[in-house]
Amino acid sequence: MKGFSHKTKDGQKVFYLDLDDLLVKEGKINQLGTVVGFYNKEIEDFLNKNVERPFADLLVEFNEYAKEKRKPLTISRKDNDIIRRFMRYCLLRSDYFLAQVNTQSKLSFLVGGYTHNDVLAHVDFFSSNDFLENYNATILINHSDIEFVTLKNCYISAMVEGKQPKYIIPINRKIAIMLISNSENIGVKDTYEITPHIVVSDDVMKSINARALFNEIQYSGKFLVCSREKELEELVDLIAEKNVKGEELLPIT
């Protein structure tokens, strides 16, 4: 959430849409969505070392590239693995995934229901290691007047007409990592130079943010974050109009 935050006398804060009461609020980034002791220490240490820290290191490179401090930006197989692993754990940590496991697994009835700790302690039992195996990362740069929102579940699953789904991880109000199918990247090798995708249309950005709202309701139903209130208030209007749908995105060039 740091990329969406602003400084206050009380620390770094973000604006967020609370899906419980549909109010736009302001909260500290080190407190919003944080539950002390939610995971045991062993799992917390594993997530920090193997999932969150490597991903955070990659974000520095993407930010530098977007700010034209780093050119070209080369992505390796290891980098793609880091991004896919981060997204896999985002899914595994969602309330939606846990509910699916406990609904569909016969074993869950015998053990009295799985917890998030159970899922993360036995990841390969609950989820395939080849998650998004045929996808590669690129960067999505927002040149429109609409800012990215981000969601508690961290990534947006975006359907685009006639193509494989795209997966978008907003980094800040103007930059996102986007995973696209190898079928759209003919000739991509283990190491390749990033070709950025640029969004200039406000309507395209609004469709991405609307999809973020749909995904957050689907996966966690907690909150969405933005660096300003405007985009969140527009999402409240979508809810009021009962216009929250898992529709396809407008084309991303």
GUPA-834223 format. One line per field, with one value per residue (C-alpha): x negated, y, z negated; residue in three letters; chain. Coordinates in steps of 0.5 Angstrom, whole numbers, plus 500, padded with zeros to 3 digits. Each point is the difference from the previous one (the first is absolute). Example, Ala and Ser with C-alpha at 12.3 -4.5 7.8 and 13.67 -1.06 7.14 Angstrom:
// residues 2
xx: c(475 498)
yy: c(491 507)
zz: c(484 502)
residuo: c(ALA SER)
cadena: c(A A)
//
This chain:
// residues 253
xx: c(500 494 500 507 499 499 497 504 498 502 496 501 507 504 507 505 507 502 505 503 504 498 496 494 495 493 495 493 497 496 507 505 502 495 502 494 499 504 495 495 493 497 505 499 492 501 505 495 494 502 507 500 493 498 506 498 493 503 505 494 498 507 500 493 502 507 496 495 495 498 500 501 504 498 504 497 504 498 504 506 500 499 506 504 499 502 507 501 499 505 505 498 501 507 506 503 495 501 507 500 495 504 507 496 496 503 494 501 507 495 495 506 498 493 497 496 494 502 500 493 497 502 500 498 506 505 497 496 493 501 505 500 494 501 500 495 499 500 502 506 499 506 500 508 503 503 495 500 503 497 504 499 499 494 501 506 502 502 504 498 505 497 493 498 501 495 498 499 496 500 494 502 505 497 496 502 497 504 499 502 500 494 505 500 492 498 493 499 494 497 498 503 500 507 504 505 508 502 507 503 507 504 505 495 498 507 501 494 502 507 497 496 506 503 494 500 507 499 493 500 506 496 497 497 494 499 495 506 508 503 499 502 507 501 500 505 504 500 502 506 502 499 495 495 498 495 500 494 495 500 494 493 495)
yy: c(500 505 502 502 504 507 503 503 502 493 496 498 499 498 501 493 498 496 495 499 506 503 506 503 501 501 495 499 495 496 499 499 493 498 494 499 493 498 495 496 503 494 502 507 499 496 505 506 496 496 504 508 502 497 503 507 500 499 506 505 498 501 506 503 498 503 507 499 499 493 498 494 496 493 494 493 494 501 506 497 495 505 504 493 498 506 500 493 501 506 495 495 505 503 498 498 494 498 500 496 495 499 499 495 496 494 500 507 497 495 505 505 505 502 507 505 497 493 502 504 494 495 505 494 496 505 504 498 502 502 506 505 496 502 508 505 507 506 507 504 508 504 507 501 505 494 497 493 497 494 494 496 494 504 498 501 494 504 497 503 498 494 499 497 503 506 500 507 502 508 502 508 504 500 494 492 494 496 492 498 494 497 499 508 500 496 499 502 496 499 507 506 507 503 504 504 500 507 502 507 499 502 495 494 502 501 493 497 503 498 493 501 501 494 496 502 499 493 498 504 505 505 506 504 505 506 506 505 499 502 493 496 505 498 492 502 503 493 496 505 499 492 500 496 495 495 503 500 506 505 498 502 501)
zz: c(500 499 508 498 494 498 494 494 493 498 505 507 501 506 502 500 502 494 503 494 500 507 497 502 494 499 496 498 505 494 497 506 501 495 495 494 500 506 502 496 499 505 505 499 501 506 504 498 503 506 502 498 500 506 503 497 503 507 499 499 507 503 497 502 507 500 498 505 495 503 507 503 495 501 497 498 499 493 500 503 495 494 503 501 493 497 504 498 493 500 503 494 495 502 497 506 501 493 501 506 497 494 504 505 496 497 495 497 497 496 498 498 505 503 498 504 496 502 507 500 496 506 506 505 498 501 506 506 501 507 498 506 503 507 499 500 497 503 497 501 500 498 504 499 495 496 495 498 494 497 496 494 504 504 507 505 505 506 506 507 506 504 496 494 493 498 493 497 494 498 497 500 503 507 500 500 501 506 501 507 503 504 506 501 499 506 500 492 497 493 500 504 500 497 506 496 501 499 498 502 500 494 502 500 493 497 503 496 494 501 500 494 496 503 498 493 499 503 496 493 500 495 504 506 499 504 500 500 499 507 503 493 500 508 497 495 506 503 494 499 507 500 505 497 506 502 507 505 500 505 505 497 505)
residuo: c(MET LYS GLY PHE SER HIS LYS THR LYS ASP GLY GLN LYS VAL PHE TYR LEU ASP LEU ASP ASP LEU LEU VAL LYS GLU GLY LYS ILE ASN GLN LEU GLY THR VAL VAL GLY PHE TYR ASN LYS GLU ILE GLU ASP PHE LEU ASN LYS ASN VAL GLU ARG PRO PHE ALA ASP LEU LEU VAL GLU PHE ASN GLU TYR ALA LYS GLU LYS ARG LYS PRO LEU THR ILE SER ARG LYS ASP ASN ASP ILE ILE ARG ARG PHE MET ARG TYR CYS LEU LEU ARG SER ASP TYR PHE LEU ALA GLN VAL ASN THR GLN SER LYS LEU SER PHE LEU VAL GLY GLY TYR THR HIS ASN ASP VAL LEU ALA HIS VAL ASP PHE PHE SER SER ASN ASP PHE LEU GLU ASN TYR ASN ALA THR ILE LEU ILE ASN HIS SER ASP ILE GLU PHE VAL THR LEU LYS ASN CYS TYR ILE SER ALA MET VAL GLU GLY LYS GLN PRO LYS TYR ILE ILE PRO ILE ASN ARG LYS ILE ALA ILE MET LEU ILE SER ASN SER GLU ASN ILE GLY VAL LYS ASP THR TYR GLU ILE THR PRO HIS ILE VAL VAL SER ASP ASP VAL MET LYS SER ILE ASN ALA ARG ALA LEU PHE ASN GLU ILE GLN TYR SER GLY LYS PHE LEU VAL CYS SER ARG GLU LYS GLU LEU GLU GLU LEU VAL ASP LEU ILE ALA GLU LYS ASN VAL LYS GLY GLU GLU LEU LEU PRO ILE THR)
cadena: c(A A A A A A A A A A A A A A A A A A A A A A A A A A A A A A A A A A A A A A A A A A A A A A A A A A A A A A A A A A A A A A A A A A A A A A A A A A A A A A A A A A A A A A A A A A A A A A A A A A A A A A A A A A A A A A A A A A A A A A A A A A A A A A A A A A A A A A A A A A A A A A A A A A A A A A A A A A A A A A A A A A A A A A A A A A A A A A A A A A A A A A A A A A A A A A A A A A A A A A A A A A A A A A A A A A A A A A A A A A A A A A A A A A A A A A A A A A A A A A A A A A A A A A A A A A A A A)
//
